Amino acid sequence: MDWKKSVQKATAVTIETKDYVSYCTMVEMLLEQNLTHKEEDRLDLLRCLHEELQKLEHERLTKEIAWDVLGMLLPFVSDGSSKEARDFVHFLAEKGNPKEVFLKSNEILTNTVFQNLSQLEVTIDSMNLAMSRIETNRPLAFLDNYIFSLCSGITRILLVREIDRLRMWHICLDSMEKMTQRFGKYPECHPNLTAAFTIFAEQFFSFECLCFSFRERLRSNDPHIKFRNNRVPYDAKKLQEMDCILLRFLDSFDAVCSMGVDNWDRLAKYFYNELINPDDTQGSQSVQKQEEEEQGEGDMDQKVGIDFKGCVAMITIRSYYRERNFLEEIIYKSKQPIMLKSIFTLMLMEGNSDTSCFIDLALYQSLLLLNFIIERSTKDCKGLFSLLQTYQYFSAFNTEPWIRLIANDIVFYLLDSLPLDRRFTYALDTLEECPFENVKASILNYYQKNGVLSKPAENNPFLEKENIFKVISIILDDLSNPTAEPLSLIYLQQALIFMYYLKFQNCLEYNDQILHFLKNIESFIQKNEENVSTQNFTYYLNLLQLEK
């Protein structure tokens, strides 16, 4: 279809009447109708409009309407589309009124549900092109609005399934680097730039899991973790790609730090103040809207604050990739120790997520901070037990095997620092009260190691006949009606192993209840042998049979 004459005629009328609104209406109508046409017609219309607005005599028209046409072109942009739509958007962003283009780009980022990543990319490019041309005495007004809209755009594009997140993070880092170059020369903008990086870090770790805690234990040559290494599924290539993104992220933030104050020090102080005063913590502050001012550039004002989860994430990745002693320096400089309630607060904040990403960060931070906890041996263990229950909650519910592994290891590391009587108190309380069968299985294994498999010790509550009877009673009650659910089977197998070692140490009393229990389990295994791998169960049942 020949669009050229129609477009030229409409443009001529607009130049004569200066009726820019009607021209935009005409363009919008043509573009909407053209979306249903074949690809050749769509590209033909875009080329005609682009060529017409490029004419020198139409410079004023382009400047007046560019901001409005930007949104109209978005449906023509896709990851596989030709470059006509992208070039047209780029031209409008370069030639349009920069403040209007900036505001329109912000509006698109904060209100549009993107269909593909290219739509986000061209909108961010438009915002950056406009921002590079704006002169202002109030850079904060533009910077805060820039941050708010960029983060909104990230949130919206993440709603799109099967996007290339690797490419998306690089697009966002490109934009943040341009933001730093544009606003870094203003000292008053540095706190807001720092806040922007924490918000980005929070968004990144809400979607990407880098196995920090597991890889940290592998670094330490922990034999237990090394044994599990081949059984933990993770994509090494993807981890390397994400590592590259975070290293680039650190370089970008260091560029902010090189422009003035030490923003790492700012984050470190914020991190520590939040931890030692957990009762005052507000959680994630992120980006908050302020009331619009009535006149001038004030109508763009947004309030940007440091995101605490993002702050901790940034300190963590610096500790992981750059300076291993960074957290240690924070604590020594403060001259105040990390308290249990602080770790508990950190775990609740970082671990309060449906994904494994922040849980992994929380576990990694725990591994770094455990050496600085001073309250492990205090008489009041309530705080420590609450912390241990938090870790075991993660081990009970998380689908990632390495999260469960590290969480349990931290629990037992902390328990091992306690006297035997307190270890026993926690183990028995968990067996009696915990509703999670996989947690009960791990605690039963821990009880076994501290009792029948431990070195002889005086006054060991794990070996007292009365306490062993309590544990056996709990097992018999819990497994009186076993099921073929995986977690129940884990608990059942650990219970049989535990009872065997009691027998091996002559600590198992074969009364009627025990005999009935073993008979019941044997019957259960026979009924489920087609659906359940029964080899281990049968093995331990045979070992537990009374010798004739």
N, C-alpha and C positions, 0 to 999 in steps of 0.2 A: 504493500500500500504506500502511496506517495504522500508522506507527511509534510514534505518540505514547504509547499505553498501554503498549507493551512497554518503552519507554525509561523512563517514569515508574515502572513497577513495579520495574524493575531498580535504579533510583536509590534508591527507598525502601528496598529490602532492603540496599543498600550503606550508606546512612546509618545504618541500625539496627545492622548488623554491623561497620561500619568496615572491610570487606573490599575495599580499594581495588584490590588485585591482580585479584580476580575481576571487578570492574567493568571494568577496563582490558581484560581478556581478552574480555569480552562486547562491548565497543565495537569492539575489533579484529576480532572475528569478523563483526559486523554490517557494518563498513566493507568488509572484504575481499569478503564475499558481494555487497554492494551495488554493487561496481565493475562487475559483469557486467549490472546492471539498466539500464533506460533512464534517460535524463537526469533526467526528472521524479522518479523514485523516489530517485535519488541525492541530488538537492537536498532532497527532503522529509526524508530521514534526517538530513542535515547540519543542517537548520533545527530539527528536533526535539531533537537532541543539544545544539545551541547554546542554544536556549531553556531547556532543562532546567538546564544548568550556569550560566546567567545568573541563576537565582533566588537571591535573597539567602540563603536557608537552605542553599543548596548551595555556599557560598563555600569552606568547608573542603575539600569534595570536589574542587572545581575546582583549588584550590591544590595538592592532593596528586597529581592525575593529569595536569595540564596538560602537563608535560614529555613524558610517554609518548605522549599522543595527538597531539602535534605531528607526529611521524614518520608516524603512521597517515594523516594528512590529506594528506600530500604527493602521493600519486597522484591526488587529486581536483583538484589545481591544475595548470592549463595556461594557455598564453598567451591562449587564446580562452574560458576558462571563466568562469562567472558569478561574482559577488562573494561567494557564500555561503562557499566554502571559504576565501577570503582573509580574510573578516571573522572566521570561526571561529578561524583561526590567530592573527590579531591579538588576539582576545579572550583566548585561552589564554596568549599571551606576556605580556599585561598583567596577568593575574590569577594565573598560576602562580607557584610558588616561583622567584624570580628566578635563584638560582644553579643550580637544576636545569634551568630553561629555557635558561640560558646554556650549560651543559654539553651539553644535548641538541642545541641548535643547532650547537654546535661539532662534535659527533659527526656530525650530518647533513652538514655542510659538508666534513668530512674523509673521509667514507666512502661517500657516496651518489653514484651516477652519475646526474646530473640528466637528465631527459627534455626539459626546456624551461627557458627563462630565468626564467619566473615562479616556478618552484620555488626557484631560487637566490634570487630577490628576497624571497620571503616568509620564507625561512630567515634571511637577513641581517637583515631587519626584526625578526624574533623575537629574534635575538642582540642587536640594538641596544636594543630595548625592555627586555630583561632587564638589560642592562648599565647602563642609565640608572637602574635601581632598586637596584643592588647597592652597599652600603657596605662598604668594605674598607680594611684597613691595609696591604695588600700589592697595590697597583695593578699592579705589574709582572707578577705572576703571571697576572692576568687579561688584561693588555695583550698579553703575548707569546702567550698562547693564542688571543686574538682575531686577532692578525696571522696566526698559523699557519693557523687555520681559514679565514679570509677568502681567503688566497692559495691554499689547497687548493681552496676552492670555485671560484675563478676558473679554476684549472687543469682542474677537472672539467667545468665548463660549456663550456669551449673544445673539449671532445671532441665536443660536439653539433654536427652539421652545420647550416648555414644559420641560426644564431642571429643576432640583431641585435646585432652587436658594439658598435655605437655606443651602443645603449641599455645594454648590459652595462657598458661603461666608465663611463658616468654613474652607474649603480647603485653601482659600486665606489667612485667618488669621493664619492658621498653618504655611504657608509659610513665612508670614511676621514675625512671632515670631522666626522662624529659622533664617531669615535674620537678625533680631535684635541681636540674640545670636552670629551670626557669625561676624557681622561687628560693633556691639556696643562697642567693646573694642578699636576701633580706634576713637579718638576724631574728626578727620577730616571727619568722616563719619556721624556724628550726624546731621548736617544740611540736608544731603541727605536722611537720614532715616526719619527725620521729614517731608520732602517734599513727601516721598513715602506714608506716612499715609494720607496726604492731598489729594493725587491723588486717593488713595483707597476710601476715604470718598466721593469724587466727583463721582466716579463710582457707589458707593453704592446708593447714593441719586438720581442718575439718573434713578434708577429702583424701589426703595423702598419708599413707602409713609407711614409715621408713625403717621399721624394725630396730630403732635405736637401742632399746633395752637388750634385745637378743644379740645384736652385733657387739654391744659393749661387753657382754659376758663372754662372747667368743674371743674378743681381744684379750680377756683376762685368762684365757686357756683353762677355763672352768671345765673339768672333765665331764661333769654331768651334762652341761650344755653341749659340749663337743659330741657326746654320745647321741644327743638328740638332733644334731645339726642336719643330718641327711633326711630326717623325718619331718622337718619343718619346711612347708612349701612357701617359697617366696621367689619373686621374679628378680634375679640378680641384675639383669639388664635395665629393668625399670628403676631399680634402686640407684643404679649408677646415673641414670638420667635425672632422677630427682636430686641426687647429690649435686650434680652440676648446676641445677636451678638454685639450690640453696647456697652454693658457693658464690654464684653470681649475685644472689640476694644480699649476702654479707658484703660483697664488694660494693654494691650499690649503696648500702647503708653507711659503709665506711666513707663513701664520697660525701655524704651529709656530715659525718663527723669531722671531716677534714676542712669543712667550711667555717667552723667556729668552735662552739663548746663541745666537750666530750659527751656525746649523746649516749654512748655505752654506759658511762658513769651515771647519767640521768636514769637510764633504765634499771641499772643495778640498784640504785637507791630506791626507786619505786618498788622494785621486786622485793627488796628486803623489808621496807616499811610495811608493805602489805602482808608479808609473812609474819612479822613479829607483832602485828596488830590485827590479827584475823577477825576480831569482833567488829572492826570498822570497815572491813572489806566490802566493797559494793559489787564485786564481780566484774563482768565484762561491761565496760562503759561504751566502747565502740563509738559510733557516730550518732549524735543526738541533734535533732532539729531544734532551732530556736524560733521564737516568734518572728515573723517577717516585719522588718522595719518599713516605714511608710514611704520613704523616698530614696532615690539614688541607688547606688550599688548595694546599699544595706539590705535590699530585698533578697540578696543571695546568701546572707549570713547563715552558716551552720556551725554548730559547736562540735569540735573534734577532740576526743580525749583518748588517752592511752588505753588500749585493750589489754587487760591484765593477762588473759590467757595467751595473747600474742606476745606480750612482754616476756613471759616465762619461756615461750617457745623460742624467741630470739636469743635469750640468754643460754638456752639449752643447745641450740645449734652452734653457737659460738664455742661452747664448752666441748661439743662433739668434734667440730671440724678444725677449730683454730687453737684455742688456749684451754688445755685440759684442766688447768688450775683456776679457771676464771671464777667459779662459784666459791672455791676455797678462799680466794682473795677477798671476795665480797664479805664473807663471814669474818675473816680476820680483821679487816678494816673496820667493821662495825663494832668490834669488841663485844659482841653479844652472840650467844650461841643460838642455834636453831632449836626450837622447842618442839615437843611432840605435837602440840596443838597446831603449830605452824605446818608441819608435814601433813597433818590431818586435813587442815584447810586446803593445802595445795592439792591433795589427792581428791578432795570433794570437787574442787573447781575444775581441775584438769580431767578428772575421770568422769565428770557428769556429761557423758556423750553417748550417743547410740553407735558410734564408730570406734574402731580400735586406735585411731590416730592419737588423740590426746591421752588416752589411757596408756599408750606406749610411752608418750612423753613423760607422763606422771611416774611410770615405773623407772624410766631412765633417770629422772631427777632424784627419785628415791635412792637409786644405786649410788648417785653422786653425793647425796646428803646424809646417808646413813652414818657415816663416820663422825658427823657433827651433832648427832642427837645425844643429849646428856642425861636423859631421864629413864633409860632402860631399866635400871636397877632400883628405882624408887619403890617405896612400899605401896604407894597407890598405883596400881597397874591399870586402872580403868581407862585412862587415855590411850595407853599402848594397846590394850585389848580392842578398843574401838578402831584403832588404826589397822590392826591385824584383820579385823572383820571386814574392813573396807577392801583390803587386798584380796581377801578370800571371796568377797562378792564378785570381784572381777574374774577370779579364777573359776567361779561357778557359772557365770553367764556368758563370758566371751567365747566366740566361736573360733578364735585364733589359738592354736595349740601352744604357740610360744608365749602368748600373753598369760595363759594359765600357768605355764611352766615358770616364768619369771616371777609372777605374783606369789606363787607358792614358795619359791626359793627365798623371796624376801621375808615372808612370814616365818619360815624356819630359821633364817639368819637372825632375825630379831628375837625369836623364842630362845635360841641357843645361848643368848647373852644373859638369860634370866636364870635364877636358881631353880633347882629341880622341882620344888614345890609349886612355884608359879607356872612353870611349864605344864605341870600336871593339871593345875586348876584350869588353864586355858583349854587344854586338850579335852578334859572331861566335860567342861561347859559346852564346847563345840559339839562333841558327840551327843550330848543330851539335848541341845537346843537348836542346832543348825538344821535347816530344812533341806539343804542341798547335799545329795548323796555323793557327788564327786568330791566335795569338800570333806565330808565325813571319811571317805576312803583315804584321802591324803593325810588327814589327822590320825587315822587309825594306823597308817604306816609310820607316822612320826612317833606315836605312842609305842609301837613295836620297837623302834630303834632306841628309844630312851628306856625301855624296859627289858624285854627278853633278849635283845641283841646288844645291850649296852654292857660296858664294863661293870663288874660288881661295885656297888657303892652302898654305904650305910644310909639308912633312912631314905631309900629311893621309893617315893610314893607310887611310881609306875609298877613296882614289883610287889606291892602289898596285896595280900590275898583278897582283902575286902574290896580294894579298888579294881582288881582284875575281875572280880565277880560283878561289879557294877558295869564294867565295859561289856562283859559277856551278856549281861541282861539287856543292855541297850541293843546289841547286835541281834539277839534273838527276837526282840520286840520289833526292830526295824525291818527284819527280813522274814517275818512270820508268813507273809504272803508275797514272795518275790515276783517281779515282773521281768519280761524280756527287754525292757527299755535299756538302752546302752548305759546310762548312768547307774541304774540299779544293778546291772551286771558288773560294773566296775567295783561298786561297793561290795557286792557278794563275793567276788574273787578275792578282794583284799581281806574280807572277813575270814574266809577259809584259810588264807595264808597266815593271818594273825593267829588263828586257833591252832594251826599246825605248829607254829613256833612255840606256842604255849605248851603244847603236848611235848615237843622236843626238849623243853626245859622242865618237864614234869610239873607244869603249873596249870594244866587243864584237868578239871575234875569231871569225869564222865557220869553225870547224873541223868535222870530221866529227861530233863529238859534238853540237854545237849544231844542225847540220842534221838529224841523226837525231831529236833531241828535238823540233824544230819540226814535222817530218813526223809524228811520233808524236802530238803534240798535235792537229794538224790532223785526223788520222784519228779520234782520240777525239771531237772536236767534231762531226764528221760523223755518227758512230754515235749520238750522244746529242742531236742537234738537236731531236728531238721532245719530250724531257723536260727540256732545259736551255735557258735563254735564252742563245743563242750570239752575240748581236750584238757585245758587247764583245770576246769572245774572237776572233771573226773579224776585227774591226777591227784589233786589235793584231797578230794573225798576219800580216795583209796588210802592216802597217807594217814587220814584221820580215823580210819576204821580201828576198832579195838582189836588188839592182837589176841588170837585164840590160843 
